[in-house]
Amino acid sequence: MVYTVSGIQFPSVPSLQKSSQLSFYDRRSASFSFLLNRNSFSRKSLAVKCSHDSDLSSSSVAESDKVLIPQGHDNSSTTTDEVEAPDITSEDPQKIQEFTMKGEKIDYEAVSTDKDDKDGQGHVLSSHVDVDTNTQAENTSVSINKKVKVESEEARPKIIAPPGTGHKIYEIDPSLQAHRAHLDFRYGQYKRLLEEINKNEGGLDAFSRGYEKFGFTRSATGITYREWAPGATSAALIGDFNNWNPNADVMTRNEFGVWEIFLPNNVDGSLPIPHGSRVKIRMETPSGIKDSIPAWIKFSVQAPGEIPYNGIYYDPPEEEKYVFKYPQPKRPKSLRIYESHVGMSSPEPKINTYVNFRDEVLPRIKRLGYNAVQIMAIQEHSYYASFGYHVTNFFAPSSRFGTPDDLKSLIDKAHELGLLVLMDIVHSHASNNTLDGLNMFDGTDTHYFHGGSRGYHWMWDSRLFNYGSWEVLRYLLSNARWWLEEYKFDGFRFDGVTSMMYTHHGLGVGFTGNYNEYFGFATDVDAVVYLMLVNDVIHGLFPEAVTIGEDVSGMPTFCLPTQDGGVGFDYRLHMAIADKWIEILKKKDEDWEMGDIVHTLTNRRWLEKCVAYAESHDQALVGDKTIAFWLMDKDMYDFMALDRPSTPLIDRGIALHKMIRLITMGLGGEGYLNFMGNEFGHPEWIDFPRGDQHLPTGAVIPGNNYSYDKCRRRFDLGDADYLRYRGMQEFDQAMQHLEERFGFMTSEHQYISRKHEGDKVIVFERGKLVFVFNFHWYNSYSDYRVGCLNPGKYKIVLDSDDPLFGGFNRLNPTAEYFTSDGWYDGRPRSFLVYAPSRTAVVYALADEAEPEPTLKPVEVLKPVEVLVMEPELEPEPKQVLESESKPEPVEAEVEP
């Protein structure tokens, strides 16, 4: 039986019970390529001589490199003697205990394979390699998918800074002194673990290159495959290359639970496993016979008509590998992130590709004014509707969207456009899937994860890593480095960090800011130390890389350097802002509190940077509502066309949508994030294709008949010059370009001079700009005095009421505003403005406010003037209020 994918025929995979009788040599001729016609290239071309293998011809180095694994935990029942090794389980955090490593560094002999170790020239190779990590670069074993690096990458220094004293955090935040015992214990664990890694692995640099030893590695004489599976009692490598015969390539195990096999090249010099071949490891485990995708696999694919995924040996010929052409951009001072998902990035109801995203979406992001794209669902996940958060294959890019080389071309194109590419990485949990992922990989519950209830996240239905395991640390640290090194990602957004840092995972816990909530028995010190280590690896080896942590708890020291005692992230996601906006949108306009808005936006720790957002992908999912939907609801379906009258709900919604986003960017943090499509108020929620779900209780949750209709982004709506979505998109673009021009998000100068509950007005300075927000639903204020610091002539640089943005054109864009001396709202000067209802206006000194070239509308070939939604109004009479006739003193708020 055969099946076909893209014109290529594949034989069906034999059942688990069926064994092929092919001999060792028969399996070579029975192999085929999943991705490539074997006749399309010379197989000898794969035996390339890399620059760092210049001495291969005379090498006496074995293909079977030995691996040092100081891991005493072995779940398998075997007669092999166990060697005690470090158990990095955190001790009582209230008692500073000495951490000791049980295992010593030993020259371990690699287990010999059942194949003759010959280099193809009749020379018998030695049976082991010294694992000295300082000379690893000279070994013959080469990681598959080796790429040619851009020159600037070669010259980059790779130095991981040694730990400091860890005491600076007490100078930054004296309140931490009360919890010094816990924090010193945490830092002591971090330092001692670093010492053990240096002693046993040669340092973090070598330790984080596990992909050069585990999984598939290629040398000039063949392919070595290694897997850590201590629970297995036997193992064999199976796949297309040996007709899935479990007796053809039996693996051998060392005393640390590492299974290994070396496959020499074929007699004609071609690789024993062709590029594109499906591969798995068959193991006898305490749970029975199990076929698993290799844990370090670099690509996996689900064949049509099949449920399980298959690992793919991905090693294209040199001439077909993507070569990066453009250097990675330097880290910008302020981040403006466009959060995206490749699969749903098409206006059409389908799964989009890396190539289409590269060609169609990246130019849009650039024109909108963002300087970074954050891509979700990169790591392979067998369940599409998991949004990429139930990862099954951590080193493999999702095959739904294309090949690994397609992803590389996407990232390279982004770099050509000057965009950073951040990856939404998931190290907080793993898929519960036992067929395709790490769960029960070697037949045991405690292989990569905690056992029992501690290893299971009941809300996410997923497995939780044991960050105290030596091999888990190696796996995750190497995984982070792999994406930066192989694919040239520019950093990460770490998902679910709150769940990692606490044994309660943040479930049912309301963090109040009391420091006892952060430093106690509920803190998972192992996980926090892992986060410190991974930040060390990232920032030490990739100095320009960015790390962002998704933490809702507000953990102190989260964004301070590890040398100072911090966790080491560059940014924290300011998650409270989105929740606050949803809370506010449920209230009537008159119940909105200006002070509450300002407090939420500015409530962040000193010296710890935040990425602010009004909404992300979370609010766009089915079952939730985006801000646009909260504001305009079903009116969006009938009244967004400019050739028909609007409604009060639409007018209110468009106005507040712009104001909410600008004030979030203006006050919320040092970075800003937007989920794709939300910039123009995307009218549809996200609903992944799914069938009916039958619960154990008998209840049925109806699906959507596996429809992709709601799993896409309707960019055409934001581009249409005849729809009101266009105005919101134009405003978002102007907002991004304003920040690019003035850099106000990272300015040290920030001062909130007015939070007037009666007027519903907020006035603040950030950088050289003065922001004026009037949230009142009908009051417009003429001759409204706003305080400022700098004297001179001011002009408007952004007006949400501009007709280009779907506004009512109530302000003169050429008007000039002159300051007068005298204290007002705690400011030494002030000037008078007209503040229309539901508007946000930004002022700058005239010499800073020279108009830039007109922004080109996004994705529109012929610019079309947007119709004005309401006739131009004359300035309204000044509202006679006490605060206007005699302004009340407003408490000034100085923000750090």
Secondary structure, DSSP 8 states (H G I E B T S, - for coil): -EEEETTEEEE----TT------HHHHHHH---SSS-GGGS-GGGGS---GGGTTGGG----SS-----------S--SS------------TTS------------------SS--B-SSS-B--S-----GGGGGGSS-EETT-----HHHHT----------S-HHHHH-GGGGGGHHHHHHHHHHHHHHHHHHHHHHSSHHHHT-GGGTSEEEEETTEEEEEEE-TT-SEEEEEEGGGTT-TTTSB-EE-TTSEEEEEEE--TTS--SS-TT-EEEEEEEETTEEEEE--TT-S-EE--TT-SS-EEE-----GGGS----S------SSEEEEEEESTT-SSSSS---HHHIIIIIHHHHHHHT-SEEEEES-EE-S-GGGTT-S-SEEEEE-GGG--HHHHHHHHHHHHHTT-EEEEEE--S-EE--TTTSSTTTTS-TTSSB-SGGGGEETTTTEE-B-TT-HHHHHHHHHHHHHHHHHS---EEEETTHHHHHBTTTTTT----S-GGGTSSTTB-HHHHHHHHHHHHHHHHH-TT-EEEE--SS--TTTTS-GGGTS---SEEEETHHHHHHHHHHTS-GGG--HHHHHHHHH---TT-EEEE-S--HHHHBTTS--HHHHHHGGGGGTS-BTTS---HHHHHHHHHHHHHHHHHHHHS-SEEEEETTGGGT--S-B------EE-TTS-EE---TT--TTSS--HHHHH-TTBTHHHHHHHHHHHHHHHHHH-GGG-S-EEEEEEETTTTEEEEEETTEEEEEE--SS--EEEEEEEESS-SEEEEEEETT-GGGT----S-TT-EEE-EEEEETTEEEEEEEEE-TTEEEEEEEGGG---------TT-SS------SS-----------HHHHS------EE--
